[in-house]
């Protein structure tokens, strides 16, 4: 029995050492800090606001500034559940902070990052579907690639991108909002860093969103914004900063937090390469193309590269997915817009398109480059 307990204790001690190693060498927050101290002092001094998003929100709560609240399960007046794709409407909303200062935007009547006037006559030239890159991370509205595209093409566009979303949510937003607008162009912005992973996760775990694969499924979200707003306000009113225990870091190591997190990271990375649900992804893309063409519109699949491609760590893995998506589009006569190819042909240092050349979203220069390529589309 003593020998058994010794083996257990020795095994845990060995695993605990691995925990300490991973917490130091594979901690993304620590690695980000290490990279930041290499910056010049004058650049580091521009990072003047180090508050978390929650801290920033609570400090500005009396100024009618809110957190993003989209993507929640809500119950209607009949206690029937529905998935709220959108966030709080007509209010200053916190977008992000990747350059030292928080950026906010005034949301439209459905919680998207648009001037609300664009919805008044429903006459829209282009609609953009995507995740945080499309949402506008991390620049002011007037500098994101959609606003730049509008200026270059002298057109009216709607930004229906929201952070944290993937193809299942894009399709849901398409069926709830885009089909009512019937724009001339629909842009599906594929983010190579996480769209496949997000799609696989939501496909497996969100039954309501999976129902959108059924032809006539609809939650009628156009008429439910008041319920969405009411629920979001209630949740925001309950937010507070939890006091952290002095021993929190120690106990997180005891519970092998970093090992568990790293295993989760490896699982996510494996999931990224999974094309197990490619047939349903194809169904979504083809349905959007077909429906767009029914009202005389055009559908475009835009492949958007991200930081790790140009850092060199993930290029081969990304290229496998990119090739499969390109082939899918080619086989089905879908316009495939390769932003990666455009960047490589025009930018000597692609990492300069990201704040401080770190794993962030595009800076204003990056958004400008994207808009230049999109504006060439007839």
Buried (B, 14 or more C-beta within 10 A) or exposed (E): EEEEEEEEEEEEEEEBEEBEEBBEEBBEEEBEEEEEEEBEEEEBEEBEEEEEBBEBBBEBBEEEBBBBBBBBEBEEEEEEEBBBBBBBBBBBBBBBBBBBEBBBBEBBBBBBBBBBEBBEEEEBBBBBBBBBBBBBBBBEBEBBBBBBBBEBBEBBBBBBBBBEBBBBBBBBBBBBBBBEBBBBBBBBBBBBBBBBBBBBBBBEEBEBBBEBBEEEEEBEBEEBBEBBBEBBEEEBEEEEEEEEEEEEEEEBBEEBBBBEBBEEBEEEEEBBEEEEBBEBBBEBBBBBBEBBEEEEBBBBBBBBBBBBBBBEEBBEBBBEBBEBBBEBBEEEEBBBBBBBEBBBEEBEEBEBBBBBBBBBBBBBBBBBBBBBBBBEBE
